[in-house]
């Protein structure tokens, strides 16, 4: 079984969330509430990654 570090896990989650956000934005527009929520979730992941990168 593959063991991922927290940083690797966050990178995967960030990429998945980013792709989802862009797909939703393409269909709904960048100001749609679903897209805004997705963007905010992405911000949280990016902040967590940034904090984890400082620790490592």
C-alpha positions as CSV (number, residue, x, y, z in Angstrom):
1,X,0.0,0.0,0.0
2,X,1.3,3.5,-0.9
3,X,1.9,5.8,2.1
4,X,1.3,9.5,1.4
5,X,2.7,12.3,3.5
6,X,0.4,15.0,4.6
7,X,1.9,17.4,2.0
8,X,1.4,14.9,-0.8
9,X,-2.1,14.2,0.3
10,X,-2.9,18.0,0.3
11,X,-1.4,18.4,-3.1
12,X,-3.7,15.8,-4.5
13,X,-6.7,17.3,-2.8
14,X,-5.7,20.8,-4.0
15,X,-5.5,19.6,-7.6
16,X,-8.8,17.7,-7.4
17,X,-10.5,20.8,-5.9
18,X,-9.0,23.1,-8.5
19,X,-10.2,21.0,-11.4
20,X,-13.7,20.7,-9.9
21,X,-13.8,24.4,-9.4
22,X,-12.8,25.1,-13.0
23,X,-15.4,22.6,-14.4
24,X,-18.1,24.2,-12.3
25,X,-17.1,27.7,-13.3
26,X,-17.2,26.7,-16.9
27,X,-20.7,25.5,-16.5
28,X,-22.1,28.0,-14.0
29,X,-19.9,31.1,-14.1
30,X,-17.2,32.2,-11.7
31,X,-19.7,34.1,-9.4
32,X,-22.1,31.2,-8.9
33,X,-22.4,30.3,-5.2
34,X,-21.3,26.7,-5.8
35,X,-18.1,27.9,-7.5
36,X,-17.5,30.5,-4.7
37,X,-17.8,27.7,-2.1
38,X,-15.4,25.6,-4.0
39,X,-13.0,28.4,-4.3
40,X,-13.1,29.0,-0.5
41,X,-12.5,25.3,0.1
42,X,-9.5,25.5,-2.2
43,X,-8.2,28.5,-0.2
44,X,-8.4,26.4,3.0
45,X,-6.5,23.6,1.4
46,X,-3.9,26.0,0.1
47,X,-3.5,27.6,3.5
48,X,-3.1,24.1,5.1
49,X,-0.5,23.2,2.5
50,X,1.4,26.4,3.1
51,X,1.5,25.8,6.8
52,X,2.6,22.2,6.3
53,X,5.4,23.3,3.9
54,X,6.7,25.7,6.6
55,X,6.9,22.9,9.1
56,X,8.8,20.5,6.8
